[in-house]
């Protein structure tokens, strides 16, 4: 499928019209045709839920109409039993909307899906050279660029954008977002290392080359403490939390200074979780990530 600009604009208008029709779209075959065209365009990478935009303050633009189209697919879908993909085994099956079956890959796709229980939902883009280690899950609307590795028990949520050569380590959780439709999805830019058991949620953007040490959690409401520059990075009304380029972030803590948490009170001695930038990536940090090349 190769959409021209005019075809994409027409698809956007069709999706918005059918989405606005509400439940009436369920009985309209044209709505299903438009949705299937969108799903195909998402899988080919021609259409994205969010894409780079140098004119945007965050560097990314949300395509709200794409999210509306994904939601339209759920509205149009009917529950259907889905047997275990690629087998005739009927002892285990899935029940989901028929509009979102599991994707199937062939060797020609150039994607390594290692045996062991992984799943990629229809409507997700997975580029050539991506490695999927079992069990992992990639949800609808996600975009996984070339050379990325999605490790065991990792989740890539709906509409999340994952750049080139990103390593999502074991049990990393990349949050998804469909509603509100204009909300930022999580963005992990090129050459980022996301350590094991990390969680990146609520539209956070991790700039290229950054490293998130194991156990780091990033949310919209989480301040990020930059020890190198002596600043505190926060989300604003207009911008999500943004991790700077090449930042090395580790999980830390800060003392509670009020009430019973105050260290000089008769105290509970509480501390709060705080992600901390301890350095910016250098040659030594790069040496620690060369394992990537050996795995491919």
C-alpha positions in Angstrom: 0.0 0.0 0.0 1.4 3.4 -1.0 -0.8 6.3 0.0 -0.4 9.6 -1.9 -0.9 12.8 0.1 -4.4 13.2 -1.5 -5.3 9.6 -0.5 -4.2 10.1 3.0 -6.2 13.3 3.3 -9.3 11.5 1.9 -8.7 8.7 4.4 -8.5 11.2 7.3 -11.8 12.8 6.2 -13.5 9.4 5.9 -12.3 8.3 9.3 -13.4 11.5 11.0 -16.9 11.2 9.3 -17.4 7.6 10.4 -16.1 8.2 13.9 -18.5 11.2 14.3 -21.4 9.0 13.1 -21.2 7.0 16.4 -23.0 3.6 16.5 -24.5 4.3 13.1 -21.1 3.5 11.6 -21.4 -0.2 12.7 -23.9 -0.8 10.0 -22.0 1.1 7.3 -19.7 -1.0 5.2 -17.9 2.1 4.1 -16.8 2.6 7.7 -15.2 -0.8 7.8 -13.4 -0.1 4.4 -12.0 3.1 5.8 -10.8 1.4 9.0 -9.1 -1.5 7.2 -7.3 1.0 4.9 -6.1 2.8 8.0 -5.0 -0.4 9.7 -3.1 -1.4 6.6 -1.4 2.0 6.5 -0.4 1.8 10.2 1.1 -1.6 9.6 3.1 -0.4 6.6 4.3 2.7 8.5 2.8 5.1 6.0 0.5 6.6 8.7 1.5 7.1 12.4 -0.3 8.1 15.5 2.5 10.6 16.1 5.4 11.7 14.0 8.5 14.0 14.2 7.6 17.7 13.7 10.3 20.3 14.1 7.7 23.0 14.3 6.2 21.5 17.4 7.6 22.6 20.8 8.1 18.9 21.8 9.4 18.0 18.4 6.5 15.6 17.8 3.0 16.1 16.4 0.0 13.9 17.5 -2.3 12.8 14.6 -5.5 12.7 16.6 -7.5 11.4 13.6 -5.4 8.2 13.6 -6.4 7.6 17.2 -10.0 8.2 16.3 -9.6 5.6 13.5 -8.2 3.1 16.0 -11.1 3.7 18.3 -13.5 3.3 15.3 -12.0 -0.1 14.8 -13.0 -1.2 18.3 -16.5 0.2 17.7 -16.8 -1.8 14.5 -15.4 -5.0 15.8 -17.4 -8.0 17.1 -16.1 -10.5 19.6 -14.5 -13.5 17.9 -12.8 -16.6 19.0 -9.2 -16.6 17.7 -7.3 -19.9 17.9 -3.6 -19.9 18.8 -1.9 -18.3 15.7 -0.2 -20.7 13.4 -1.5 -23.9 14.9 -4.5 -26.1 14.8 -4.5 -26.5 18.6 -7.9 -25.6 19.9 -7.3 -26.1 23.6 -6.2 -22.4 23.9 -7.9 -19.6 22.2 -8.3 -15.8 22.4 -11.5 -13.8 22.3 -11.1 -10.3 21.0 -12.6 -7.8 18.5 -12.3 -9.3 15.1 -10.9 -6.0 13.8 -7.7 -6.5 15.8 -6.3 -10.0 15.3 -2.7 -10.9 16.0 -0.3 -10.0 13.2 1.5 -12.7 11.2 5.0 -12.3 9.9 7.1 -14.1 7.3 10.8 -14.2 6.7 10.4 -11.6 4.0 9.3 -9.1 6.6 12.8 -9.2 8.2 11.4 -9.3 11.7 12.7 -11.8 14.2 9.8 -13.1 16.4 11.5 -15.7 18.6 9.3 -18.6 19.7 7.8 -18.5 23.1 4.5 -16.6 23.3 4.9 -13.1 21.9 2.1 -11.2 20.2 1.9 -8.1 17.9 -1.6 -6.7 17.4 -2.9 -5.8 14.0 -2.4 -2.1 13.3 1.2 -1.9 14.7 4.2 -1.2 12.6 7.3 -3.3 13.1 10.3 -2.4 10.9 12.9 -4.7 9.4 15.6 -5.8 11.8 13.4 -5.6 14.9 13.9 -8.5 17.3 11.0 -9.7 19.5 12.1 -11.8 22.4 9.4 -13.9 24.1 7.1 -13.2 25.7 6.5 -9.6 24.7 3.5 -7.6 23.4 3.2 -4.7 20.9 -0.2 -3.0 20.9 -2.2 -1.3 18.1 -0.9 2.0 16.7 2.6 1.4 18.0 5.6 2.2 15.8 8.8 0.2 16.2 11.6 1.5 14.0 14.4 -0.6 12.5 17.0 -2.4 14.6 15.0 -2.1 17.8 14.9 -5.0 20.3 11.9 -5.7 22.4 13.0 -8.0 25.2 11.1 -10.6 27.3 8.0 -9.4 29.2 8.3 -5.9 27.7 5.2 -4.1 26.7 4.9 -1.4 23.9 1.5 0.3 24.5 -0.9 1.6 22.0 0.4 4.4 19.8 3.9 4.4 21.5 6.7 5.5 19.1 10.0 3.6 19.4 13.0 4.8 17.4 15.8 3.1 15.6 18.2 0.8 17.5 16.3 1.2 20.8 16.7 -1.6 23.4 13.7 -2.2 25.5 15.1 -4.5 28.2 13.2 -7.3 30.0 10.0 -6.2 31.7 10.2 -2.6 30.4 6.8 -1.0 30.2 6.1 1.6 27.6 2.7 3.1 28.3 0.0 3.5 25.7 -2.7 6.1 25.1 -5.8 6.3 22.9 -7.9 8.7 24.9 -7.9 11.7 25.0 -7.2 11.5 21.3 -5.0 14.6 21.4 -2.8 13.4 24.2 0.9 12.7 23.5 1.9 9.0 23.3 5.1 7.9 24.8 8.1 8.6 22.5 11.4 6.8 22.8 13.8 8.3 20.2 16.7 6.7 18.4 19.5 4.8 20.2 17.9 4.8 23.6 18.6 2.1 26.1 15.6 1.4 28.4 16.7 -0.8 31.3 14.9 -3.8 32.9 11.7 -3.1 34.8 11.6 0.6 33.7 8.2 2.3 33.2 7.7 5.2 30.8 4.2 6.6 30.9 1.8 9.5 30.3 3.4 10.9 27.1 7.0 11.2 28.3 9.5 11.8 25.6 13.0 10.2 25.9 15.4 12.0 23.6 17.9 10.1 21.4 20.9 8.5 23.0 19.5 8.5 26.6 20.0 5.6 29.0 17.3 4.7 31.6 18.9 2.5 34.3 17.0 -0.5 35.5 13.9 0.4 37.6 13.6 4.0 36.4 9.9 5.2 36.3 8.9 8.3 34.3 5.4 9.9 34.4 4.0 13.3 33.7 3.9 14.1 37.4 7.5 12.9 38.1 10.1 15.7 38.4 13.5 14.7 36.9 16.5 16.0 38.8 19.5 16.9 36.6 22.6 16.7 38.9 24.9 17.7 36.0 23.2 21.0 35.3 21.6 21.6 38.7 18.1 21.9 37.3 14.8 20.2 37.8 12.9 19.1 34.6 9.1 19.0 34.8 6.2 18.6 32.5 4.2 21.7 31.8 0.7 22.5 30.7 1.9 22.3 27.1 4.7 19.8 27.2 5.2 16.3 28.7 8.2 15.3 30.7 11.2 15.3 28.3 14.4 13.4 29.1 17.3 15.3 27.4 19.5 13.8 24.7 22.2 11.4 26.0 21.1 11.7 29.6 21.8 8.8 31.9 18.9 8.5 34.3 18.9 6.3 37.5 16.3 5.8 40.1 16.9 7.9 43.2 15.1 9.3 46.2 14.6 12.7 48.0 13.7 13.3 51.6 10.2 14.5 52.5 10.6 17.9 54.2 7.1 18.5 55.4 4.9 17.2 58.2 5.7 13.8 59.6 8.1 13.2 56.8 10.5 15.9 58.1 13.8 14.3 59.3 13.7 16.4 62.5 10.2 15.6 63.4 9.2 12.6 65.5 9.4 11.1 62.3 8.6 8.6 59.8 11.7 9.5 57.9 10.0 9.2 54.6 11.6 9.6 51.2 10.0 9.9 47.7 11.1 8.2 44.5 13.0 10.6 42.2 14.6 9.9 38.8 18.1 11.5 38.6 20.3 12.4 35.7 23.8 11.5 37.0 25.7 12.0 33.8 25.5 12.4 30.1 26.4 9.5 27.8 30.0 9.1 26.8 32.3 6.4 25.3 32.2 4.4 28.5 28.4 4.3 28.5 28.5 3.3 24.8 30.8 0.4 25.7 28.1 -1.0 28.0 25.6 -1.2 25.2 27.7 -3.1 22.6 26.0 -6.3 23.6 23.3 -5.2 21.2 25.5 -5.9 18.2 26.3 -9.4 19.4 22.7 -10.4 19.7 21.8 -9.6 16.0 
